[in-house]
Amino acid sequence: MKQIRNSKCGIRNWPRAIILIVLALALYVVTVPSHAQQPGKVYRIGWLGDNSGGGETDTHRCPRQGLDTWLAGLEGLRERGYIRGQNLVIECRWTEGRYERAYQLAWELVEFRPDLIVASGSINARMVKAVTRVIPIPIPIVMVGAIDPEGWLVETLARPGGTVTGLAFSVGLELFGKQLELLKEAVPTASRVAVLNYGYPISYQGEFEAAARALSLTLLPCYIMAPEELAHAFARMTTVRADALVGEPDSFFFAYRHRIAELAAQHRLPALFPYRALAEAGALMSFGPNEPALYRRLGAYVDKIFKGANPGEIPVEQPTKFELIINLKTAKALGLTIPQTLLMRADEVIQ
């Protein structure tokens, strides 16, 4: 056997063709896009919500302080490494409870050329989806707080399809049944309950009525199409002798929470809404998902999409934590005595 001595494996001894191939592969590895968070990249998010919470906004129309939900959303992004002023820019738009503005505001966000759009609430998500369907390159959408999105925003919760995924607010019937139970427990004498709905008729009115009958309650549907109709709506509730009020899960009520709480007090109507902010504003009770917890989960969805995941393959999450808030000050003003068993189950009692 021929002995090989002083064998060298240095690059100088490689054939020229092999050297060129190796260099080409190295160049490809360097230039191919990475799904990991890219050092030095500034990510761009468009944010369409209902209410900024008032106060000062920055040059991107985003609140400098903002509501608990806004702050929770920022915290969720920060936990995943996305920080405004460093590697993240957010451009905000707010409907202020006027859904007719959503379509135009969605277009403004598209013109910002974001990497992703966060849409808060069902109608806002629907308008963003409609706008982004007609542009050449679809923009991923992360919805948060959408009501029953299956079938009209996403194909299924497990496999959304398309460009939309995110966090649902609840399954309407399930939440509504529990709201009626809590309201009946707080106001045992109630027999006629007004159901305040904004913008469109309740699609599952039949199921709601079945839940009400089980509690010996009669539902009195009350639809409004504009904020200016609120005062007239409460006057109608008095006319039809409503004993109490339940608000549908719609972010419009969040945007006008102070006016609604004022009208409920004026007409002496015990009111229950699915948003904590309504109870804080003066409604009798709230029962619904913990909204800051929902918004904090936004960061996980944004991170997956920025790292290359297809939104149509990321399952939609449903809330797992619900909270009951009771405004005892409002109860006293209405002359109600809230059962101790209900107070003990409350997550918070506002004195």
Buried (B, 14 or more C-beta within 10 A) or exposed (E): EEEEEEEEEEEEEEEEEEEEEEEEEEEEEEEEEEEEBEEEEEBBBBBBBBBBBEEEBEEBBBBEEBBBBBBBBBBBBBEBBBEBEEBBBBBBBBBEBBBEBBBEBBBBBBEBEBBBBBBBBBBBBBBBBEBBEEEEEBBBBBBBBBBBBBEEBBBEBEEBEBBBBBBBBBBBBEBBBBBBBBBBBBBEEBBBBBBBBBBEEBEBEEBBBEBBEEBEBBBBBBBBEEBEBBBEBBEBBEEEEBBBBBBBBBBBBBBBBEBBBBBBBEBEBBBBBBBBBBBBBBBBBBBBBBBBBBBBBBBBBBBBBBEEBBBBEBEBBBBEEBBBBBBBEBBEEBEBEBEEEBBEEBBEBBE
